[in-house]
Amino acid sequence: MRTRWFVRIGALVLVLVWLGVGGVGGPLVGKLSEVQKNDNASFLPETAESTEVMDQVARFSESRSIPFIVVMDAGTKVTPEQQRAAAAYVQGLPQLKLPALGEGKTLGDYLTETPKVAIPSQDGQALLLVVPLDEQKAAAPVGDTTALFEAADQLRAEAKTSLAPAGLKTYVTGPGGITADLVTAFGGIDGILLLVALGVVFVILLVVYRSPILPIAVLITAIFGLALAVLVVYPLADNGVIGLSGQSQGILFILVVGAATDYSLLLVSRYKEELHDQESTWEAMKRAWRGSVEPIVASAATVVLGLLCLLLSDLASTSGLGPVGALGIAGALVSALTFLPAVLLLFGRRIFWPAVPRVDHVHSAAKIGTRGLWGRVAGLVGTHPRRTWVITLVALLAAAAFVPTFKAQGISQADTFLNEVESVTGQEVLAKHFPAGAGSPVQVVVPEAKAQQVVDLLAKEKGVNDPYAGAAPGAPPKVVDGKVLVQATLTAAADSPQADDVVRRLRTDLDQVGTDVLVGGQTAMNLDVRDASDRDVRVIIPTILLVVFLVLTVLLRSLVAPLLLVAANVVSFAATLGISALVFNHVFGFPGADPSTPLYGFVFLVALGIDYSIFLMTRVREESGRVGTRRGILVGLAVTGGVITSAGIVLAATFSALAILPLLFLAQIAFIVAFGVLLDTLVVRSLLVPALAYDIGPRIWWPSRLAREELAAGAPGPPPAPEAAAASRVDA
């Protein structure tokens, strides 16, 4: 009786502690967007040539600017009345009020240079205006907004008031306009994304548990795990220790909800299993916790270490996701292993109402192959192991054959959004009336003595117009540390493959002038990001595979089993990427993918997908010590089938929630991970891995003592018929 009270008091204290964590960390979840960085600088490699140019260009002016480009389209020849309306619009910009930033705040407080005049296009049908804002001031959060976002909003509102009546269609675009539209796209992360993910999980858990109380406990576990993670992530991001972008924040939410639910499913399943044998809920929980902690911790460690491999990335956005995601997984792990057990103990058996488990020593199946879906799957694997894994492997390799058709050479800014946004439409209008690269010039930092030589070379280059030295045509160039800035306009859109080719060629040609001539600008930034992404794939993927192999080796105390699991997951990823290529190219009609998309997909699928093999093989190893390897494989498959499938469906559903944000990258990641997780759960873990392991037999545990003892006993002989295999407990 005293033990029961101690248990209840301890559980209550734990719940109260977690309520405190939620009370402090919960509000910070809504404030994460204030410490996001979605500008180009946050994506650039520190050692890239364009980064060095960006740093040096900032020294030619008092501050670094981010330009808005306002395109005014008349449709026909611009009339004198429209020119006067445009001039009045330009003249009034410094006094344009930004009320959301505080009383008296105007656009002029953030300008690095006062706009003078709107430039007419050669066809005379459009006007172009560059509005440069101080990048640091514009990006600084003011409450729940920024000057950058408010400037875009007010520039568009003022255009509707003063330019639309004159017949001018106005579009606010350029780096400033696109960044503002990204902020709007990510605006759904704080509320909508999290609510959708939690709602989807709740529905699935209702079906799985057939209980109205237990799903709520699991969801609160996920929310508290997120609160704990954000308690660490927010101050680190706020102080610049780690980088947090909109996409990494969205992935953090999904990772925590998915992982916390998966760990909860495994623990609850084992707890319910023990309640059929134990009268004491404390004893049942103690046994369930001991049986679950190893695979859950191993699973979390694999994901954490896999995510931390992203720190090897040259891209700040990718390397920032590593610790952000790792902290999220750690929060999910701690909440699932502490808060959820406390709640389960406080509620007792009633938490499973109306299907309350009783002490009856009865489980849902008595023999493998004779009752229950997963019992029948185990029977199939035991009856035809080689046929099962050969057919499965051939099918996966056939899907993987389409990997070369996956287009990950990069996308234009116009293709970043899945919905229609003004900045993208503005870029199209800009390219129609002006050189497509207008507003995003090539920037070349060159020693003063070589400036004219560089200008002359640029004038001869294909795809380059109007080169000049200095901040503006005709103005004397400013000299800083013996260097000047040379600029030119690209004829192709700044984010197009054609522009990339021009910049590559320029860098090669300008090396002949001197290795101290550096090429930067918007196009060079995009190019350097893509090159860094290609490098990350070559470095990070092998590192993750090595880390996963080492974790599995320690967990399973074997070399053969880890090799099998890693190889199976690589094949699964390749098959997923092949199917994704078919769907993206021929069903959705996507124009391509970011170069980092396969890397992100690999990290999540291998690090998360290996979870299900871990859950399976740790149970198989446990059973193998009692009933032998082949019989243990069938028992482990039958016992874990239901819970692992439920966990896979939950994780796939949570990642699918990313698709509600209108961004191509997140939609593609959502499909790749959701499809890949289901493939891992329903095919790789259910058929390929157990059938291969069954065919290999006790040697799967080589060189551990388990393998030596079973081989010495003559176990590798003909496998027993599944009906004769003494079935262990199979979960409901």
N, C-alpha and C positions, 0 to 999 in steps of 0.2 A: 504493500500500500504506500509506504514511504517512497519507494523507488518511483512509483507512478506519479506522485506529487512532484518529486524532483524533476522528472522528465517534463511534466507540464509547465513547471515554473521556468525551466531552462528554455523550452520551446517558446514560451510567451516572451521571455527576455529577447530572444533572437528576433522574433517578429517585431517587437518594439524598436530594436536597433535598426531593422530594415525600414520601418516606417520613418525613422529619422533620416536615413539615407535618401529615401524617396522624397521627403519633404525638402531636403537641401538640393539634391541633384535634379529633381523633376523640373523646377523652374529653369534650370540651366539648359535643359533640352531645347526649350523654345528660344534660347538666346544664342545657340550655336551659330546661327546664320550671321550673327554680328561679327564673328571672328573668321568667317570664310574669306578665302582669297581665290577669285576666279579670273584674275587678269593674266595676261600672257607671261608676265615676269614670274608668276608662281608656277608656271609649267616649264620654264626654260632650264636647261642644264647649266650649272654654274660655270663650267669650263667651255661652253660653246662660244664660237666666234661672235654670234649675234648678241650674246650676253655681254661680252666685252665691249662691243660697239655701243650697246644701249647704255652701259655705264659711262663710256666716254662722251657720248652725245649729251648726256645730262650735264656734263661740265661746260658745254657750250652755251647753256642757258642757266638761269638761276634755279630752275626746277624742271623736273621731267614732266612732260605733258602727255595726256591721252586725248586724241582729237575726236570730236563729233564731226561728221560730214553731213551737212544739210543740203539735200538735192531738191531743187524746185523745178518741176516739170510743167511746161506750159502746153505741151501737146502740139502746138504750132509755134510760129515765130513769137518770141517774147515781145510783148507790146510795151510802149513807154509807161503805160499805167502800171503794168506788172513790175517793171524795173523800179518804179517809184515805191511800190508796195514792198519790194524786196529790200530797197535801201532803208526804208523806215523800220523794217524788221531787224536789219543788221544794226542800225543805230540804237535801237531800244534794248539790245541784248544785255549790255552791262547792267542795266537797271531791272532786268527781268527778275521778279520776286520768286524766292524759293521758300515759301511759308513753312513747309514741314521741317526746315532746318533751324528755325528760330525767327523771332521777330527781327525784321530789318535785313535779313540775309538775302543777297541777290547773286545772280550768276557772276557778276563782276568780281565778287569776293574770291572766286575760284579760277578765274581766267589767268593763263600765263601770258596771253597776248590778246589785245582787243581786236576783234574782227573788223576789217576795214570795208570790204566790198565783196559782193557776190560775183564770182567769175562766170562769164557767159561761155557756153559750149560753142564749138566750131559750127555746129548746125544751127545755132541761134535759137534752139528750142528749150534750153534748160539753163539754170544757174546753179553754181556750186559755192558753198560757203563752208570754210573750216573753222570750227569753234574749239580751240585747245584749252583743256582744263588741267590744272595742277593735279598730277596723278595721285600724289600722296594725300592731298587735302580731299580730293574727290572720293577716294576709296575709304576714308576714315568713317567709321560708323557714327551716326548721330541718332540715338534711340534705335529704332528698328529700320532705319533707312540710311542712305548715303547721299552725298551731293551728286555723285555720278548718276544715280537712279533718278533723283529729283530733277536734275538738269535735263535728262532725256524727256521726262514727263512734261516739264514746262516748255521746253523747246517745241514739242509736238502740239501742246495746247495753244501756245501763242501762234503757231503757224496756222492752226485752224481758224483762229480769230482774225488774223491780219492778212494772211496770204490766200486762204481758200476763197474769200469773197472776190479776189482779183483774178480767180481762175487758175491759180497755181496749185498743183498737187505737190505736197511736200513730204519728204521722207527723211527721217533722222537715222543715219547709219554710221559707218566707219567703226573703228575699234570701240569708241564710247557707246555708240548705239547698240552694237552687238553684245557688249558686256552688260548693258542695262537689260537687254532682252533675256540674257542668260540668268540674271538675277530674278527676273519675273518667272522664268521656267523653273528655277530652283525654289521659288516661293512656296510650292506645294509640299516641300519636304517636311517642314516642321509639323504640319497638321495632317494633311490629306494622306500622304504616304504612310505615316505611322498608323493612322486610323484604318486605312485599307488593309494593311498587313495584319494588324491585330484582328480586324473583322473576319478576314479570310481564315486565319488560324482558329478563331473561336468556333466558326462553323464546322471546320474539320474535326476539332476536338469534341464537339457535341456528338458528331457521328461516331468517332472512335470510342469515346467513353460512355456514351448514352447516359450522361449525368449532367445536370445543370450547374453543379457546384465545382467539380474538379477542373473544368476548362477555365473558370474564372481564376482559380488558384494558380494555374499554369501561366495565364496571361499576366497576372500580377508579378509572378516570378520574372517574366521577361521584362516587364516595365521597370522593376527594381534593378535588374541587371543593367539595363540601359542607363538608369540614373546613376549607378555606381561608376560606370564607364565614363559618363559625361563629367562627373565630379573631377576626374583626372584629365580628360581630353580638353575641357574648356580652358582651364588656366594654362595648360601647355600651349594650346593654339593662340590664346590671347597674348602670351609672352613671346611668341615666335619660335618656341622650341620645336614644335612640329607644325607642318602645313596642313590646313584643313580646307578642302575645296567643297563645292556643292555636291559633286558626285561622291566624294569620300564620305560626306555626312549621310547621304542617302544609303550608301552601302553599309555604313555603320549601323543604322537603324535595322536594316534587313538582316544583317549578320547576327545581331544580338537577339532579335525576335526568333529567328530560325534556330540558332544554336541553343538558346535557353529552352525552347520548346522541345527540341530533339533530346537534350539531356534529361528534361523532365519526363518525357515519354519513356525513356529507358528506365529511370528510377521508379516511376509509378508502376510500370509493368512488372518489375522485379518485386516491388512491394506487394502488389496485388497477388502475385504468385505465392509469396511467403505467407500471406494472410490465410491461404487455404490450408496451411500446415501449422500455423502458430496462433495460439489464443491471445497472446500478448502482442499488442500493436507495437510496443517498444522493441520486443524481440524480433518481430517481423521487419521493422524498419532497420534495426541493427544489421540483420542478415542481408537485407536488400541493399543497404548503403555499402556494406563491405563488398557485395557482389557487383555493384555498379560503379564504384568509385574508380577502379583501375581502368576500365574501358572509357569512361567519361573523361578522366584526367588525361589519358593517352590521346584521346580524340582531340581534346582542347589543346594539348601541347603540340600536336601535329599541325593544327590550324594556326596556332600562334607562331610557331617557328616558321611555317610556310609564309605567313604574312610578313614576318620580320625580314624574310629574304628580300622583300621589296625595298628595304633600305639600301640595297646594292644598286638601285636604279639611279640613273643620272638625272631623272626628271623629278622635280620637287613634288609635283602632284602625286606621282606614283609612290615615291619613297615616303611621303606623308601618310598615304593610306596604310602602310605597313603597321606603324605603331598605333594608329587610330583603330584599325580593325582588330589588332591584337588585344588592345585594352577592352574593346567590346566583347571579344570572346572570353577574356578573363572575368569581366563582369557577369556574363551569362553563366560561367562555370561556378563562380562563388555563390550566386543567388540560387542556382539549381541544387547545389549541394548543402546549402544552409537554410535559406528561407523556406523552400518547398518542403523539406523534411519536417521542419518545425510546424508548418501549417497542417501537414498530413497527420502529425501526432496529436495536434490540438483537436482536430475534427474526428480523429479515429476512423473507424470503418464507415461512419455516416457520410464521409466525403464522397463515397462511391454511389450514394443513393441515386436511383432506386435499386440498382443491381449490387447490393452489398455482399461482398465475399464472406463466406462462412468457413469455419474449420471443418472441412469434409474430406480433405486429402484427395479431392477429385479435380482433375484437370480436363481440358477440352479434348484431349485425344489420348488414347491408350496405346495405339501402335502407329508407327510411322507407315504411311502409305494406305492407311485404312480410314482415317477420319480427319476432317478439317482441310482447308485449302493448302496450308503449308505442310501439313502431314503428307498430302498427296504429292506436292512438289518434291519433298524429301524422298518419297518413294520413287519418283521418276528419276531423280539423280542417282539414287542407289541402284536402280535396275539397269539404267543405261548411261553410266557416267561418261564413257569416252564419246559415245554418239552425241551426248548432250553438249559437252564442251567443244567438240569439233564443229558442230553445226552453228553453235553460238559464235564461236570465234570467226568462222567464215563470214557470217552475216555482219559482224562488227567490222571486219577488214574490208568488206565490200562497201560499207558506208564510209569508211576512212579513205577510200580511193578518191573521193571527191574533195579532199582537203586542198589540192592545188587550185581548185576553182574558188577558194575563199579569197575575196578581194580585200586586202588590208593594206593598200598602198596609201591610204589617207583619203580624207574627204574635204570638200570646200566648206567654208563657213555657211554657205547657203544650204548645205545638206546637213548641218548640225541639228537643225530643228525639224521636227516632224509636223509641226503646224505652221501656218503662215504668220510670219512676224515682219514688222515694218523694216527692221534693219536689213533683212535678207532681200525684201522687195526693193529697198533703196539701193542695194548693191547692183541689182539687175538694171535698174533705171540709170544708175551711174555709168555702168558699162555701155549702155545704149548711146549716151550722149557725150561721154568723155573717155579718155584713155582708161581702160578698166582698172589700172593700178593707181589712178588719181587718189590722192589723200593718204596713200600708204607707200611713200617713196622708198627706193633703195637708198640706203645711207652708207657712205663709204668714209671711214676715218683714215686720213692720209697725211704724211708729213708735208708741211707747207711747200717745200721745194718741189714736190712731185704732184701737186694739186692740178696744175694745168695739164700735165701728161695724162692724169687719170680722167679729167674732163674730156680730153681729145679722144681717149680710148673708148669711153662710154658713148661718145657721139657716133662712133663707128659700129657699135654693137647692135645686133638685131634684137628687137623686142624692148629697146630702151629709147626713151624720148627726153629731150630737153634737160641734159645734164648741166649743173651749175655748182659753183662752190659757194658755201655760205648758208645762212638760215632761210634766205629767200632770193629769187632771181634778181640780179642787179645790185643787191646789197653787198657791201664789202665783207668778205669772210672773217669770222672771228678766229683768232689764233690762240690755242690753249696748249701749253707745253710743246710748242713747235708743230702742232697738228691742226688741220682744218677739216671741216665737214663738207663732203661733196654729195649732192643728192641728184636723183634722176627718177623719172616716172616710167613704170613698166606699162607696155601696151596691153599685156594680159592681166587678168584679175590677180590681185596679190596672193590669193590662196589657191591658185590653179596649178596643175602640173606643169603647164607651159611656163609660168613664172618661176617655178622651182628650177626648171632646166636653165632658164636665163641666169639665175643667181649662181647655180653650180658653174656655169660657163664663165661668169664674171670672176668668180673666185680663182679659177684656174688662170684666166688671162691676166688678172691684176697681180697674181704672184710674180709675173714677169717684170712688173714695175717694182715690186719689192714685197718681201714677206711681212713687212710692217704695214701693208695696206689691208685693212679689214673691212669686210662687207657685212652689213646688218640691215635692219628694217623688218617690216612685218613678214615679208616672204622668207627672208633668211631665218627668222624665228621659227616659222612653221617647218622649214626644211630641217633645222637643227633638232627640233622636237621629234620629227619622224626618224631621223638618223639615230637619235638617242633611244627611241622605242625599239628600233631594230637591234641595237646593241643590248638592250635590256633582255630581250627574248633569248639571245644567245648566252647570256650570263646567268640570268635568274632561274630559268627553267631547269637546267642541270643541277643547280644548287638546291632547289626545292626537292627534286627527286632524291638527291643524296640525303637531305635532312629527313624526309619521310621514311626512307629506307632505314636510317639509323634508329629512328624512334620505334619503328616496327620491330627491328632486331632486338632492341632492349625489351620491348613489351612481350613479344612472343618467344624470346630466347631461342631464336632460330635464324638461319640464313635463307633457307629455301622458301619458307612461307612469305617473308617480306619481299623476296624477288618476285614471287608469283603475284602478290597483291599489287606491287608497284607496276609491274608489266601489264596487269589487267586494267589498271586505272589509266595508264597511258593509251592503251588500245581504246578504252572507253572514251577518253577525251578526243582522240583522233576521229572516232566514229561520230561523236557529237559535232565536231567542227565540220566534218563532211556533210552531215545532214543540215547543219546550219547554213552552209554555203548554198545548198540546193534551195532551202526555204528563202534565204535572203535574196538570192538572184532571181528565182523563178516564181515565188509566191508573193513576197512583199515588194519585190522590185527595188530593193535598197541600192543606192549608187555605189556603195563600197563600205569600208569600215576603217576606223582609226587603227593605226599600226599597233596600238597597245591593247586592242580588243582581244586578240588571241592570248596575250599574256594574262590579262585579268581573268579570262575564262579558265585558263590553265590553273591559275592560283586557286580559284574557288572550287573548281571541279576536283582537282587532285587533293587539295588540302581538306575540302569538305567531303568529297566522294569517298575518300579512304576511311571516313568515319564508319560507314556502314560495314565495310570489310573488317574494321577493328571490332565493332560490336559483335559481328558474327564470329570471327576467329578467336576472340578471347573466350567466348562461351564454348566454342568447339574445343579449345584447349582444356578448359575446365572439365567438360564432359569426357574428353579423351582420357584423362587421368583415371576415370572411373570405369568407362565401358569400352575403351579402345578408340583408335583414331577414326576408322571408317564409321563405326557406329556413332561416335561422338559428332562427326560431321553432320550426319542425318538428324541427330537429336538437336544439335545447335541450330541447324537451319529451320527445323520445325518450331523450335521454341522461340527464336528471335524473329521469325518471318513477319508476324503481324506488327510488332512494335517498330521494326526497322522500316517496313513499308509505310507505316503511318508517319514516321519521322521524315522519310524521303518526300512524301506528298506535302507535308507541312513546309519543308524547306523550299521545295519547288514553287509552292504557292506564294510564299513570302517573297522570293526573288521575282516572281511574276509581277508583284506589285510595283516594281521599278518601272514597268511599262506605262504607268499612268503619267509619268513625267514626259513631256513632249520633246525628248532628246534622243537622237538616233543611237548614241553610244549606250545609254542606259537601257533602251529597248532591246538592243542586240545582246547586251550582257544578261538581261532578264531571260531572253529566250535560251541562250546558250546554257546558262546555269540551270534553269528549270528543266529543260529537256535532258541535259546531262545527268542531273541528279536522279531523275526518273529512270534513265537508262541504267545508271549505276545500281539503283535500288531494285528494279524489277528484272534486270537481265544479268548484269555483271555479278552482283552479290547473290542473286537467287539461283543462277544457273552456271555461269562460267567458273567462278571461284570455287564453289563447293564441288562441282563435278571434277574439275582439275585436281583439287585437293584429295577427293575420294580416289581418283585414279592413281595418284602418287602414293597414297597411303601413309604409313607412319614416317616415311622419309621426309614428309612435309615439315617435321619438327627438327630435322638434322641441323646442327650436331648436338642437340640437347639430350639430356638423360632420358626424357620421355621417348624419343625415337630409338635410342639404343636399347632400352628395356623392352620395348614392344617388338623390335626387330629380333632381339635375342629370343623372345618367346615364340617366334615363328608367325607373327601376326600378318606379314604381307602376303599370305596365301590368298586363295580365291575369296573374294568378299562375300559375306553372308547375304542371303536374300533379304530384302528390306522387311518383309513380313516377319522374319525370324529375329530381326534386330530388336532387342529389348528397348522399347521406347521410354524415354524419360518424360518429364513434364512438358506439356505444350501449352503455351499461354492462350488465353481466351481470345 
